[in-house]
């Protein structure tokens, strides 16, 4: 139990927040693939981060956006869902 309590802050920080990975679309436009943990981040916060990254606005690429959920393993450790949001900058 002592080991789990020492690792808990690290595990929580690893699954929280917003991660942005840049990419280029087939038409040459800049975009970002945002991974937003639902542990402490709402979809609105994820879109706000996209607004920061794309200064002149963005469109959501629905073909690359999806929600990832994890099954309960029964061991008492909860893995929050993740929203993957692909945006194309204007």
N, C-alpha and C positions, 0 to 999 in steps of 0.2 A: 504494500500500500504506500510505503514511503517513496518508492520509485515513481509511482503514478503521480503522487502529489508534487514531486519535483519536476516532472515533465509536463504537467498540466498547463502552465503558462505558455510553454513553447508550442504545445499542440493547439491551443486556442489561437495563438498569433499566426500559426501556419494556415489555419482554415478561415481566417477573418480578413476582410478588406477587399480591395479591388486590384486586380493585376491586369495590365494593358500590354498587349503585344501588337506592334505595328505590322501591317501587311499592305500589299498593293493589289488592287483588283485587276481583272483582265483588261479593263479599259484604261488602266494606268492611274486611277485615282488612289489617293492615300486613304487608308482605313485602319481601324483598330479592332482587335478581338479582345473584348473585356470579359474577364472572369470575375464574377461578383459572388462572394459567399453570402448566403442568406443568414449567416450566424448573427451578423450585426449590420448588414448592408441591405437596403431596400433597392428595388429596381429604379426608383427615382434617384437615389444616390449614384447608382451606376450610370444613369443617363446624364446626371450632372457632371460626372467625370468625363464622359464623352464630349460634353459641351466645352469643358476645359481643354481637352486635347484637340478638338476641332473648333478653332476660333470662329469660323464663319458658318457654323451649323453642320448638321449631319443627317443622314438617312440611315434607318436600320435595315440591314441586309437580312431579311427574314429567312433566306435559304441557309444561312450559317448560324443563326441564333437559335438557341434551345435551352431547356432547363434540365439539369442533371440531378437525379435523386439517387439516394443510396438506401438499400434495404437495411432494416434493423437486423444486426447480426446476433442479437440476444445476449451480448456480453456487457451491456450497460454503457457502452460508448456510443454516443450519438454523432453521426456525421451529417452536418447540415447540407441542404441542397445548394447547388450552384447554378447561377444564371450565366449563360454564355451569350453575350450580346455583341454581335458584329455590326460595326458602324462604318459608313463611308462618308468621309469628310467632303464638304463643298469647297 
